Amino acid sequence: MHRFSLMPDRMVMTYRDVSAAFLTELEIKLLFVDIDNTLAPYEQPEPDEHILNWVADLQGAGVEIVLVSNNNPERVERFNKDLGLKAYPKTGKPFSGDMKRHLKDSGLKPEQALVLGDQLITDAWAGHGLGIRTVIVPPIRDKRTWFFRFKRWLERPVIRRYMKEHPEYVYPFEQLKAAEGKQNAGVE
């Protein structure tokens, strides 16, 4: 794995695809998870029942889950209230000293950790910069600002290359394209 690569190690359709069995197979003990557009859309202030159950399942399998977000402390604290996880707001991904310190303090090796997120430029780069494997999901409801559209435009060639090189790990891309079409048309 190249330390500054945007190429994810896996792409899956939803955070729920990163199951306890999946993490056990990869021998993962520590999961760094982005919140916005990975677990929930920006507008969802608190975790829903699916997220609560997913976290409980992973913890039951002995996986430590850590929230890592570039969002503000108020957003992260409110989302984390019912989860009670270790959480780092304003992490500055891809340059996340919080993740590096947490990994060191955990005593685990980078190969025992995984980063789950929706952005290559923040999440994949942050993970790979620490020697950690990454799993990327399509954004739940992407922001349509010029900044986010530009970042997604930069990510497209990397995603195409990933799909070509790793067809066995590609989520159903046609479903994603259909979902994007509905999103762009304003259909939920």
Secondary structure, DSSP 8 states (H G I E B T S, - for coil): --TT----SEE-SSGGGS-HHHHHHTT--EEEE--BTTTB-TT--S--HHHHHHHHHHHHTT-EEEEE-SS-HHHHHHHHTTT--EEESS--TTS-HHHHHHHHHHT--GGGEEEEES-IIIIIHHHHHTT-EEEE---SS---SHHHHHHHHHHHHHHHHHHHH-GGG---HHHHHHHHHHHHTT--
